[in-house]
Amino acid sequence: MAELNPHFEKLPKTYIFPIIDEKLDAMRKKNPKKEILNLGVGDVSLPLVPEIAHAIQDAVLEMTKAPRGYGPSEGLPLLRETICAHEYAVFGMTPDEIFISDGTNADASSIQELFSDRNTVAIADPTYPVYLDANLIAGKSILLFPTTEEEGFIPRPPKEKADLAYLCTPCNPTGVAMTREDLRQWIGWAKENDAILIIDNVYSPFIFSEEVPKSIYEIDGADEVAIEMRSFSKAAGFTGLRCGYMVVPKTIKQGKLHAMWQRRTSAKSNGVSYPIQKGAAICYEKQTAVKLKEQIAIYQASALSLRNALTEQGQTFFGGVDSPYIFWKAPNGVSSWEFFDQLLEKSQIVAIPGSGFGSCGEGYIRLSCFLPKTTATKATHALHRLFTTT
Ligand SMILES: *Cc1c(COP(=O)(O)O)cnc(C)c1O
């Protein structure tokens, strides 16, 4: 009989979304008239920018005249060049260091294939789940290191030895963005330990604080130790279209990594759909870029509105400044799930229990600020009412 991958047994058993759906159903049955404010799912809520839709449509129609066939595994040259020119040429990088994929989830889970089973992979607790799940399935040794309220949920290099570290900045779920100084510490750690940093930077467009770099490559030495992942998902509403990219610098100390990723990509991928890549490329055109900025500004305004409400109520929370997430400490020391129930019951607000992202998320809940203005306003009022009625 075929033997199954035993590492699957190590995956966390409780998946939180079915539990949330169950609780939501019960709430709807009890109060069919009350509007539920969904601040749970980390997904975009504004419509796709029309220019992107048109670029995709044009690309498909082009194919009715002549077939496109397979494109290069690592991505359309046009898209790699465009991304490079707008984001990475300033760091002296070239288009062949940028690899197009169908999203950061795929990149974050595949990159570990380049590393030996003997490595230890450092992952922050709480974490965006894919880093942990993918490395568990692959049978890697994992060092979960705590990020804590005392450190403002900034991940700090672990004392224990590790060879790879995943860092999500700005972070989902904590909403915390790492400063230049924070990242400098990690680059120093990576150099001392001959380790590689894997930076999930999908929320880069949400950064506006001076002290938070938009890319790790703004910091000296980062190109020797860091791989950076970005996505059009949250930046341009591509969650349902699928396109992302990963930078594997040729200057990285483990010099074979670039060639290995190239080899791995040509072995395992036949590339991303041509129309989607054309839609991604149009994001850099001025008119589209302006509209995308306006969408991000709407999400940022939602975050500000929720943060102000929480501050006024004397609540403890993190994030929501350079990211669309707020990590809110449950008042009175209640658990994540207890607070989830309270919020749903009293305010019809759905949030994600922090404990779903790791044990260090216990006692917190994550609010998503991917909200159109009307929803943000309703949620802000609901938060005010929550405290005046209790
Ligand atoms: C949403 C999200 C992703 C998913 O990116 P895709 O490009 O849609 O796969 C990756 N990382 C983080 C931290 C996210 O929040």
The ligand as an SDF file (V2000), in Angstrom:
LIG
                    3D

 15 15  0  0  0  0  0  0  0  0999 V2000
   -2.9350   37.6170    1.7840 C   0  0  0  0  0  0  0  0  0  0  0  0
   -1.5390   37.2270    2.1340 C   0  0  0  0  0  0  0  0  0  0  0  0
   -0.7780   36.4580    1.2710 C   0  0  0  0  0  0  0  0  0  0  0  0
   -1.4020   35.8260    0.0660 C   0  0  0  0  0  0  0  0  0  0  0  0
   -0.8360   36.2610   -1.0550 O   0  0  0  0  0  0  0  0  0  0  0  0
   -1.3070   35.6380   -2.4530 P   0  0  0  0  0  0  0  0  0  0  0  0
   -0.3970   36.3760   -3.3600 O   0  0  0  0  0  0  0  0  0  0  0  0
   -2.7440   35.9570   -2.6330 O   0  0  0  0  0  0  0  0  0  0  0  0
   -1.0390   34.1810   -2.4240 O   0  0  0  0  0  0  0  0  0  0  0  0
    0.5230   36.1850    1.5920 C   0  0  0  0  0  0  0  0  0  0  0  0
    1.0610   36.6320    2.7470 N   0  0  0  0  0  0  0  0  0  0  0  0
    0.3480   37.3490    3.6190 C   0  0  0  0  0  0  0  0  0  0  0  0
    0.9640   37.7990    4.8680 C   0  0  0  0  0  0  0  0  0  0  0  0
   -0.9820   37.6640    3.3440 C   0  0  0  0  0  0  0  0  0  0  0  0
   -1.7110   38.3250    4.2390 O   0  0  0  0  0  0  0  0  0  0  0  0
  1  2  1  0
  2  3  1  0
  2 14  2  0
  3  4  1  0
  3 10  2  0
  4  5  1  0
  5  6  1  0
  6  7  2  0
  6  8  1  0
  6  9  1  0
 10 11  1  0
 11 12  2  0
 12 13  1  0
 12 14  1  0
 14 15  1  0
M  END
$$$$
